[in-house]
Amino acid sequence: MVPRFISNKKLGTVCNLPEEHPKIKKIYRIILGTAIKEKQHTLFSCILKCNTKEQACQRLLATPTWKRIEKGSRLICDSVRSSAKSSLCAKYDKLLSATRKNQRTGESNVPEQNRNVSDIAQNECLDCTARVTVIGNTQISDNARKFLSLGPSFSITQNVNESVFRKVITGLYRVRDQLRIRAKNSEKRNSNAQEVRAEHPLPCVPFPSTFYREPQPVPEADVKFRILSSNVLTAYTQPKPCCRTNLTYSEMLGYKEVRDLIRSEKVRISVSDKGGEFVIMPQELDREITELHLNDKSVYKRVSEKEYHSQYKRLNHVWMSIGKSAGLSESFLARLKK
């Protein structure tokens, strides 16, 4: 069941497929998910702006005045929320009744078409289960095939533990540093664009820095960062429900089986360049293929350590010459020399 603004697009007519085709339904669901996420993003940004304005008003106004304003604001919000909820419930009931009516009409008028659609869906499901390529004498169960058929892009849900929380904190501080650096660069660019071009003839260095230097504080960027970080940390410190996995019982068994095979170094799992599916082969077969490939004299050639170092020095000399001709700083050239 999809809203009318999506079903009115009539993608089945454009693609020369029936509207009940699984591919058309999948496209409709993707459009619906994108619309919902965009709406959630808009509402979340509005809530952040409202919270910021409320905090500013609370600091400037007296306590009794602010309490009266807050009470009236809650009444208005409750009224708007109840009216929006009633209108959405009415739309949902109307859409549900129309969907049931269309289903009854389709079952009575076009049974043959429904059978064809079901056959197509069944064939597509069979194709989906074949998204794993097994090479050699490797034997895996049906549960492992179901799990690997989810594809390389599938992500398993994880618990929000201490390591995840540390990664979130690290990411927030990285965002803060980027905001400060961007604000400083914009100030320099506005003050004197020619000096900035002379100081920075090239983009930022793509290599990681050997040490960490905290950027200087920027009030405008720091205020935005504090609002963002406080909301993120509040969401992470709230009580969490029990862990919900996005795997079925059979897929979980397949995941454990594949994990044990990898840990025991019995198989090697890679991703196909053509179809994008998982490819499983024994470790022995993988070693034999690698050794055969390395023995190809038209591609590889054995060299001594002396020849390797001479080639390395030659490339490093060319690299340094290009860096000096580009006018790079001495510190950057020293990092290139390493």
C-alpha positions in Angstrom: 0.0 0.0 0.0 1.5 3.3 -1.1 0.2 6.9 -1.1 -1.6 8.3 -4.0 1.1 10.8 -5.0 3.4 7.8 -5.6 0.9 5.5 -7.3 -0.3 8.3 -9.7 3.1 8.3 -11.3 2.1 5.1 -13.2 5.6 3.7 -13.5 4.2 0.4 -14.7 2.9 2.1 -17.9 6.3 3.7 -18.5 8.2 0.5 -18.0 5.6 -1.6 -19.9 5.0 -3.7 -16.8 1.8 -4.3 -14.7 1.5 -2.1 -11.6 1.5 -5.3 -9.4 4.9 -6.3 -10.7 7.5 -6.9 -7.9 10.0 -4.5 -9.5 7.4 -1.7 -9.7 6.4 -2.3 -6.1 10.0 -2.1 -5.1 10.5 1.2 -6.8 7.4 2.6 -5.1 8.7 1.5 -1.7 12.0 3.2 -2.4 10.3 6.4 -3.4 8.1 6.2 -0.3 11.2 5.6 2.0 13.0 8.6 0.4 10.0 10.9 0.9 9.7 9.8 4.5 13.4 10.4 5.2 13.2 13.8 3.6 10.2 14.7 5.7 12.0 13.5 8.9 15.1 15.6 8.0 13.0 18.7 7.6 11.1 18.1 10.8 14.3 17.4 12.7 15.9 20.6 11.5 12.8 22.6 12.4 12.9 21.1 15.9 16.6 22.1 16.3 15.8 25.6 15.3 12.9 25.8 17.7 14.9 24.5 20.6 17.6 27.0 19.9 15.1 29.9 19.8 13.4 28.7 22.9 16.7 28.6 24.9 17.5 32.1 23.7 14.1 33.4 24.8 14.3 31.6 28.1 17.6 33.4 28.9 16.2 36.8 28.0 12.7 36.7 29.6 11.7 36.5 33.2 10.7 33.2 34.7 6.9 33.8 35.1 6.6 35.3 31.6 8.5 32.4 30.1 6.3 29.9 31.9 3.1 31.5 30.5 4.5 31.5 27.0 5.6 27.9 27.4 2.2 26.8 28.6 0.4 28.5 25.6 3.0 27.1 23.2 2.2 23.6 24.5 -1.5 24.1 24.0 -1.0 25.2 20.4 1.4 22.3 19.7 -1.1 19.8 21.1 -3.9 21.2 19.0 -1.8 21.2 15.8 -0.6 17.6 16.6 -4.1 16.3 17.2 -5.5 17.9 14.0 -2.6 16.5 12.0 -3.1 13.1 13.5 -6.8 13.0 12.7 -6.2 14.1 9.1 -3.5 11.4 8.6 -5.7 8.7 10.1 -8.5 9.7 7.8 -6.2 9.6 4.8 -4.9 6.2 5.9 -8.4 4.7 6.3 -9.4 6.0 2.9 -6.3 4.6 1.2 -6.7 1.3 2.9 -10.3 0.9 1.8 -9.4 1.9 -1.8 -6.6 -0.7 -1.8 -8.9 -3.5 -0.5 -11.4 -2.5 -3.2 -8.8 -2.7 -5.9 -7.6 -6.0 -4.7 -11.1 -7.5 -4.8 -11.7 -6.2 -8.3 -8.4 -7.5 -9.5 -9.0 -11.0 -8.1 -12.4 -11.2 -9.8 -11.5 -9.8 -13.2 -7.9 -10.7 -14.0 -7.0 -14.0 -12.3 -4.7 -14.9 -15.2 -2.7 -11.7 -14.8 -2.3 -12.3 -11.1 -1.0 -15.8 -11.8 1.6 -14.4 -14.2 2.7 -11.8 -11.7 3.1 -14.5 -9.0 5.1 -16.7 -11.4 7.4 -13.7 -12.2 7.8 -13.0 -8.5 8.6 -16.7 -7.8 11.2 -16.7 -10.6 12.8 -13.5 -9.2 13.0 -15.0 -5.8 14.8 -18.0 -7.2 17.2 -15.7 -9.0 17.8 -13.8 -5.7 18.8 -17.0 -3.9 21.4 -17.6 -6.6 23.5 -14.5 -5.7 26.3 -16.7 -4.4 29.0 -18.3 -6.6 30.8 -21.4 -5.1 34.0 -22.5 -6.8 35.8 -25.8 -6.1 34.7 -28.4 -3.7 33.4 -26.0 -1.0 30.2 -27.2 0.7 28.0 -24.7 2.4 24.5 -25.1 3.8 21.3 -23.5 2.6 21.4 -21.2 5.6 24.8 -19.9 4.6 23.5 -19.4 1.0 20.5 -17.4 2.3 22.8 -15.2 4.4 25.3 -14.6 1.5 22.4 -13.9 -0.9 21.8 -10.7 1.1 24.7 -9.2 -0.8 27.8 -7.3 0.1 25.9 -4.1 0.7 23.8 -5.6 3.5 24.7 -4.4 7.0 24.0 -6.3 10.2 22.6 -4.3 13.1 25.0 -4.0 16.0 24.5 -3.2 19.7 25.3 0.4 20.8 28.2 -0.5 23.1 31.2 1.5 24.4 33.2 1.1 21.1 30.3 2.6 19.1 30.0 5.4 21.6 33.7 6.2 21.3 33.5 6.2 17.5 30.6 8.7 17.7 32.6 11.0 20.0 35.6 10.8 17.7 33.4 11.6 14.7 31.9 14.6 16.5 35.3 16.0 17.3 36.4 15.5 13.7 33.3 17.4 12.6 34.1 20.2 15.0 37.7 20.5 13.6 36.4 20.6 10.1 33.9 23.3 10.9 36.6 25.4 12.5 39.0 25.0 9.6 36.3 25.8 7.1 35.3 28.9 9.0 39.0 30.1 9.2 39.5 29.5 5.5 36.3 31.4 4.6 37.5 34.4 6.7 40.9 34.4 5.0 39.3 34.1 1.6 37.0 37.0 2.3 39.9 39.2 3.6 42.4 38.7 0.9 41.8 36.1 -1.9 45.2 36.7 -3.6 47.2 35.9 -0.5 45.3 32.7 0.1 46.1 31.6 -3.5 49.7 32.3 -2.9 49.8 30.4 0.4 47.8 27.5 -0.8 48.6 26.7 -4.5 47.4 23.1 -4.1 44.5 21.4 -2.3 45.0 20.0 1.2 47.6 17.2 1.7 45.9 13.8 1.3 48.3 12.1 3.7 47.5 11.8 7.5 49.3 14.2 9.7 52.1 12.9 12.0 50.6 14.8 15.0 47.3 16.4 16.1 46.9 20.1 16.5 43.6 21.4 17.7 42.2 24.3 15.5 41.6 27.6 17.2 38.1 28.1 18.5 35.5 29.8 16.3 32.4 31.1 18.1 29.9 30.7 15.3 31.1 27.1 14.4 31.3 26.1 18.1 27.8 27.1 18.8 26.4 25.0 16.0 28.6 22.1 17.0 27.4 22.3 20.6 23.8 22.1 19.5 24.5 19.1 17.3 26.6 17.3 19.8 24.2 17.8 22.7 21.3 16.3 20.6 23.4 13.4 19.5 24.7 12.6 23.0 21.2 12.9 24.4 19.9 10.4 21.9 22.8 8.0 22.8 22.3 8.4 26.6 18.6 7.6 26.6 17.5 4.1 27.6 17.8 1.7 24.7 15.3 -1.0 23.9 16.4 -4.6 23.6 18.6 -5.5 20.6 16.7 -6.1 17.4 18.5 -8.0 14.7 17.6 -7.6 11.0 18.5 -11.3 10.3 16.1 -14.2 10.4 16.9 -17.3 12.4 18.2 -19.2 9.4 20.3 -16.2 8.2 21.8 -16.0 11.7 22.8 -19.7 11.5 24.3 -19.1 8.1 26.2 -16.1 9.4 27.7 -18.2 12.2 28.6 -20.9 9.7 30.4 -18.5 7.4 32.2 -16.8 10.3 33.5 -20.2 11.5 34.7 -21.1 7.9 36.6 -17.8 7.7 38.2 -18.2 11.1 39.3 -21.7 10.3 40.9 -20.5 7.1 39.1 -23.1 5.0 37.5 -20.7 2.5 38.2 -17.3 0.9 35.2 -15.0 0.3 35.5 -12.2 -2.3 33.1 -10.0 -4.4 32.6 -10.6 -8.1 33.5 -7.7 -10.4 30.7 -8.5 -12.8 27.6 -9.4 -10.8 28.5 -8.0 -7.4 27.7 -11.2 -5.6 29.9 -13.2 -3.1 32.4 -15.7 -4.5 33.5 -18.6 -2.3 36.5 -20.8 -3.0 38.8 -23.0 -0.9 42.0 -21.4 0.5 44.1 -24.1 -1.3 42.6 -23.2 -4.7 43.1 -19.5 -4.0 46.8 -20.1 -3.2 47.2 -22.2 -6.4 45.6 -19.5 -8.5 47.8 -16.8 -6.9 51.0 -18.7 -7.4 50.1 -19.5 -11.0 49.4 -15.8 -11.6 52.7 -14.7 -10.0 54.7 -17.2 -12.1 53.5 -15.4 -15.3 56.7 -13.9 -16.6 54.9 -11.6 -18.9 53.5 -9.7 -15.9 55.9 -10.2 -13.0 59.7 -10.5 -12.9 61.9 -11.4 -9.9 64.3 -8.6 -8.9 66.9 -8.2 -6.2 66.8 -5.9 -3.2 69.4 -3.6 -4.8 67.3 -3.1 -7.9 64.2 -2.4 -5.8 66.0 0.3 -3.8 67.4 1.9 -6.9 64.0 2.1 -8.5 62.6 3.5 -5.2 65.2 6.2 -5.1 64.6 7.2 -8.7 60.9 7.6 -8.2 61.5 9.5 -5.0 63.8 11.9 -6.8 61.2 12.5 -9.5 58.6 13.1 -6.8 60.7 15.6 -5.0 61.6 17.5 -8.2 57.9 17.9 -9.1 57.2 19.1 -5.5 60.0 21.7 -5.6 58.9 23.0 -9.0 55.3 23.3 -7.7 56.6 25.5 -4.9 55.6 23.3 -2.0 56.7 24.1 1.5 59.7 22.4 3.1 57.6 20.6 5.7 55.5 19.1 3.0 58.5 18.1 1.0 60.0 16.4 4.1 56.8 14.3 4.4 57.0 13.4 0.7 60.6 12.3 1.1 59.7 9.8 3.8 
